[in-house]
Amino acid sequence: MFDHKSLQLLEQMINYPKLSIPELRLQINLSPRQFAYTLDKLNNALSNLDLPKIQVIDIEFKVDERIKNYWKLEGTSLNRQQSVFQETERIYLIYLYTYIRKEAIANIHYQSFLQVSRNTALADIKKLRSYCEKEGIQLSYNRTDGFHLEGEERLKRRFATICIGTLLQLPMGISGMKQVLNSWNYENTGSAIRENVNDLAEKYRIDFVSNRLDQLVYELLFLQCRSGHHKLILPIKQIKLMKEQPLLKMGEELSAYLLDEVAEAEVIYLTVQLLSAMQNIEELHIDEKLDLVSSTIISEVERLILVPFKERHILKSLLYKHLVPAYFRIICEVPLSNPLIDTIKTEHGVLFEFVKQALKPLSEYTGKCISDEEIGYFTILFGGHVRKLEAKPKVYRATIVCPNGISSSMMLRTQLRQLFPKLHFTESYSAAEIEKLSPDSYDMIFSTIYLESSKPVYLTRPLLTALEENYLQQAVAADFNLPVQSTIPMDKLMATIRKYATIRNEKALYEDLTKHLRQSHTRERSYAPMLSELLTEDKIQFSDASLEWEEAIQLAAKPLEEQHYITSAYTQAMIDRVLEMGAFIHIGKGIAIPHARPEQGVQELGMSLLRMKKPVLLLNQEEHAIDLFICLAAIDNKLHLKALAELTSFLVNEDSLKRLKEAETSAEIIAMMRKKGEDEQ
């Protein structure tokens, strides 16, 4: 019988056949003993299906073609007798089971459906009740009605959307949802619903984000099963907004196809679901202020990361296309699943926080809080532009297939370009588009979904860990005879370390070693320095002179010029940018951070500080009196972010800022900043 871990192990073995067993264990967080147990369980389950076992030879494994073919056909649809659900899956499946119930439900129904004990079912119900309460609904029980849902219909549907989105990310989520439908003898009309939605998309000339379409189909399927006497009441603002949309007709057609009785509220509800899953939407009635919000968000990100975007017009176009469906999700409170959110926060935490701040204009415009999941996708979008500016030589042609939308595709492309500077990356495609493309137009595919192709296909995720980056490098290097940055096999290096030392966290050690080894073989510096490493005593100045603002910027930049961090052209570029864009470098509280683009004269990442006893009037304007100039010389959009986050934390604290402006020596300032950094660690 398969369980969560054995299915996860099988999936990783099929998707990443060139991983060593130590790397495979790290990928799914298994100790050697746990790995052996899980592999035995997996092989027993395969034997019960008359399939060959996974072969293990030294530190390598081999998956028989018959297993791969079975996985392609049955992977996420393993039947009830062959699967055991994990707790998270069970909780969301119980909700959906109750959501489309045909009769009264008792605990015995949950036990039978999930194949668990009475106590396990009761524990799951207790946790589900807690989840429901947070969403404003109740899972109630009485002898007449059994277990049933109470609360507003729109909130019940909202939580069903959360359940479906979460289950689609879990190994046996799809299998579980199909079992829910089978348990109540509902026909699985998902394929017909998908076909109808695609026909409507073609008719109304719109596109869906592929993974959002997958979720939408399941949402519509469960809604169709639930349809009946459930009165839906929607907020007046939402009704008014949807009635203005030309695509309301699309919602009307879908309602007529999906539901027995077409009510206005249902038409509007379905229109919202459609709009929230679309991309590249043009025929919409949206307040013109949304375009201004788009520009403001970009300006805010530029202000926060202190580097102007080079291709601003391209970024604005992409941001607006992402912003429109996000606007409908936010304003209509449509929940969004983001399987990458933990990775985004871990790997790109500083950028995530900056983007979160930059999205405040959108939050104010919609009057709604923006979820971390939404912020995560915006972070991916901006992350695609936070990259090294230097052009790289290219050789082989690689294409990307990413059904997760524009922002995910861009983020993946950026990482792959940095990982494989000698590859030429073509346009990104959907799964349907790649099938129509001639294999002669590319040499390899990087895809976030399984694909059949005559050319090598490398499965990946929109955000890569160091372990996954190492795997891709090894796999591509082996297939195309490319040089590998590290000549030391990581599994052998780890085995040697394990032989002579006790490792507390294998995965963390593996990823750190991978990063260090890669850094030593590349010109691109991957280490993000601390504030104390950039702002040293020799770059801090004090002046009691009466200066013009241009002179103050020149003086502030002087240590960077003299130590060859920047050229004189960069200093002039900082001044010219103020003349062009106004006093944007004034961030408040008398603090200015002059900066320009890296290619305008930055030679090395650096920072300098000038404290004026007599405030300088930026652009000769009284409202922009500056007594603290901090010059930034960034070599790209990324490496200075860690130090910048520290500096921001220091400056927003009233007490530390007061002491900074009262300091008499550079040593005092350095000591204050170091202490602040130590306190936050």
HELIX and SHEET records of a PDB file:
HELIX    1   1 HIS A    4  ASN A   15  1                                  12    
HELIX    2   2 ILE A   21  GLN A   27  1                                   7    
HELIX    3   3 PRO A   32  ASN A   48  1                                  17    
HELIX    4   4 GLU A   65  GLU A   74  1                                  10    
HELIX    5   5 ARG A   80  GLN A   82  5                                   3    
HELIX    6   6 GLU A   87  TYR A   99  1                                  13    
HELIX    7   7 ASN A  107  LEU A  114  1                                   8    
HELIX    8   8 ARG A  118  LYS A  134  1                                  17    
HELIX    9   9 GLU A  153  LEU A  167  1                                  15    
HELIX   10  10 GLY A  173  SER A  183  1                                  11    
HELIX   11  11 GLY A  190  LYS A  203  1                                  14    
HELIX   12  12 SER A  210  ARG A  226  1                                  17    
HELIX   13  13 ILE A  236  LYS A  243  1                                   8    
HELIX   14  14 LEU A  248  LEU A  258  1                                  11    
HELIX   15  15 GLU A  264  SER A  276  1                                  13    
HELIX   16  16 LYS A  289  ILE A  305  1                                  17    
HELIX   17  17 ARG A  312  ILE A  331  1                                  20    
HELIX   18  18 ILE A  341  GLU A  347  1                                   7    
HELIX   19  19 GLY A  349  ALA A  358  1                                  10    
HELIX   20  20 LYS A  360  THR A  366  1                                   7    
HELIX   21  21 ASP A  372  GLY A  383  1                                  12    
HELIX   22  22 ILE A  406  LEU A  419  1                                  14    
HELIX   23  23 ALA A  431  LYS A  436  1                                   6    
HELIX   24  24 PRO A  439  SER A  441  5                                   3    
HELIX   25  25 ALA A  466  PHE A  480  1                                  15    
HELIX   26  26 MET A  490  TYR A  500  1                                  11    
HELIX   27  27 GLU A  506  GLN A  519  1                                  14    
HELIX   28  28 LEU A  531  LEU A  534  1                                   4    
HELIX   29  29 GLU A  537  LYS A  539  5                                   3    
HELIX   30  30 TRP A  549  GLU A  562  1                                  14    
HELIX   31  31 SER A  568  MET A  581  1                                  14    
HELIX   32  32 PRO A  598  GLN A  600  5                                   3    
HELIX   33  33 LEU A  618  ASN A  620  5                                   3    
HELIX   34  34 GLU A  622  HIS A  624  5                                   3    
HELIX   35  35 LEU A  641  LEU A  651  1                                  11    
HELIX   36  36 GLU A  654  GLU A  662  1                                   9    
HELIX   37  37 SER A  666  GLU A  680  1                                  15    
SHEET    1   A 2 GLN A  55  ILE A  57  0                                        
SHEET    2   A 2 GLU A  60  LYS A  62 -1                                        
SHEET    1   B 2 GLN A 138  ASN A 142  0                                        
SHEET    2   B 2 GLY A 146  GLU A 150 -1                                        
SHEET    1   C 2 ASP A 207  PHE A 208  0                                        
SHEET    2   C 2 MET A 278  GLN A 279 -1                                        
SHEET    1   D 4 HIS A 424  TYR A 429  0                                        
SHEET    2   D 4 ARG A 397  VAL A 401  1                                        
SHEET    3   D 4 MET A 444  SER A 447  1                                        
SHEET    4   D 4 VAL A 457  LEU A 459  1                                        
SHEET    1   E 5 ILE A 540  SER A 543  0                                        
SHEET    2   E 5 GLY A 606  LEU A 617  1                                        
SHEET    3   E 5 ALA A 625  ALA A 633 -1                                        
SHEET    4   E 5 ILE A 591  ALA A 592  1                                        
SHEET    5   E 5 HIS A 586  GLY A 588 -1                                        
END                                                                             
